[in-house]
């Protein structure tokens, strides 16, 4: 493969890995808006490791045209055994949510390995000829683990396997994860196609000095 191809792949892998890392640290994979009750509104967001709650209270005062405004924002680890009843009725949910988190963090690790593999593969002509297979493999592993996380979270909120998710909707973290794994799937395909084309001797993939097997 061309050195230019490795450079472009490096940028793409780095971008998807950073996007993946950002998504798993965000506390807003899902959000729930409660209906306004007595001039108060509560928004709860759920991340892979955090639950955050924002409360807003607006109390109008008669005759002044103004009112009392109060905001409160707090976060806590999520899910926890005590607050979220992970040892009782929500045990299955908690185990699934923890699994989604573990898969997400492991996917970032594979993204880092993929990035390093691209750098290693671009060093010499011999590594550029062979390293693309490892790069494609690590990108695929990252994408597969991301899809595991995506599938678990999607199943939980769509089938309401946790009662507070009754009116939950996807939010920023969920969208970033989706964009990242879709990009990784496409990127893995691009690497495989380019690598195979280079092995077949196509100059657009292998460069001007395309490599072909020696004839016996």
Residue pairs with C-beta under 8 A, 6 or more apart in sequence:
1 128
1 129
1 132
1 194
1 195
1 198
1 205
1 206
1 207
2 128
2 198
2 205
2 206
2 207
3 122
3 128
3 207
5 194
5 205
6 118
6 121
6 122
6 128
7 122
9 118
9 135
9 187
9 190
9 191
10 115
10 118
10 119
10 122
12 183
12 187
13 111
13 114
13 115
13 118
13 135
13 139
13 187
14 115
15 183
16 111
16 142
16 180
16 183
16 184
16 187
17 108
17 111
17 112
17 114
17 115
17 142
19 176
19 179
19 180
19 183
20 104
20 107
20 108
20 111
20 142
20 146
20 176
20 177
20 180
20 181
20 184
21 108
21 111
22 176
23 29
23 104
23 173
23 174
23 176
23 177
23 180
24 47
24 48
24 49
24 101
24 104
24 105
24 108
24 149
24 173
24 177
25 47
26 47
26 172
26 173
26 176
27 45
27 46
27 47
27 49
27 50
27 51
27 52
27 75
27 173
28 45
28 46
28 47
28 52
28 171
28 172
28 173
29 45
29 46
29 47
29 48
29 153
29 170
29 171
29 173
29 174
29 177
30 45
30 46
30 153
30 157
30 165
30 168
30 169
30 170
30 171
30 174
31 43
31 44
31 45
31 46
31 168
31 169
31 171
32 43
32 44
32 45
32 46
32 164
32 165
32 166
32 167
32 168
32 169
33 41
33 42
33 43
33 167
34 41
34 42
34 43
34 44
39 57
39 58
39 59
39 60
40 55
40 56
40 57
40 58
41 55
41 56
41 57
42 53
42 54
42 55
42 56
43 53
43 54
44 51
44 52
44 53
44 54
44 164
45 51
45 52
45 53
45 54
45 171
46 78
46 165
46 168
47 78
47 173
48 97
48 100
48 101
48 104
48 149
48 173
49 77
49 78
49 101
50 75
50 76
50 77
50 78
51 75
51 76
51 77
51 78
51 79
52 73
52 74
52 75
53 72
53 73
53 74
53 75
54 71
54 72
54 73
55 70
55 71
55 72
55 73
56 69
56 70
56 71
57 68
57 69
57 70
57 71
58 67
58 68
58 69
59 67
59 68
59 69
60 66
60 67
61 67
61 68
76 83
78 84
78 97
79 86
79 90
79 93
79 94
79 97
79 98
80 86
81 87
81 94
84 90
84 93
84 94
86 93
86 94
86 95
90 162
92 161
93 156
93 161
93 162
96 152
96 155
96 156
96 161
97 152
97 153
97 156
97 162
99 148
99 152
100 148
100 149
100 152
100 153
101 149
103 145
103 146
103 148
103 149
103 152
104 145
104 146
104 149
104 177
106 145
107 141
107 142
107 143
107 145
107 146
107 149
108 142
110 138
110 141
110 142
110 145
111 138
111 139
111 142
113 138
114 135
114 138
114 139
114 142
117 131
117 134
117 135
117 138
118 131
118 135
120 127
120 131
121 127
121 128
121 130
121 131
121 132
121 134
121 135
122 128
122 131
129 198
129 199
129 211
132 191
132 192
132 194
132 195
132 198
133 195
135 191
136 188
136 191
136 192
136 195
139 184
139 187
139 188
139 191
140 184
140 185
140 188
142 184
143 181
143 184
143 185
143 188
146 177
146 180
146 181
146 184
147 181
149 177
150 174
150 177
150 178
150 181
153 174
155 161
156 162
156 165
157 165
157 168
157 169
157 170
160 166
194 205
195 205
197 204
197 205
197 206
198 205
198 206
198 210
198 211
199 206
199 211
201 210
201 211
201 212
202 210
203 210
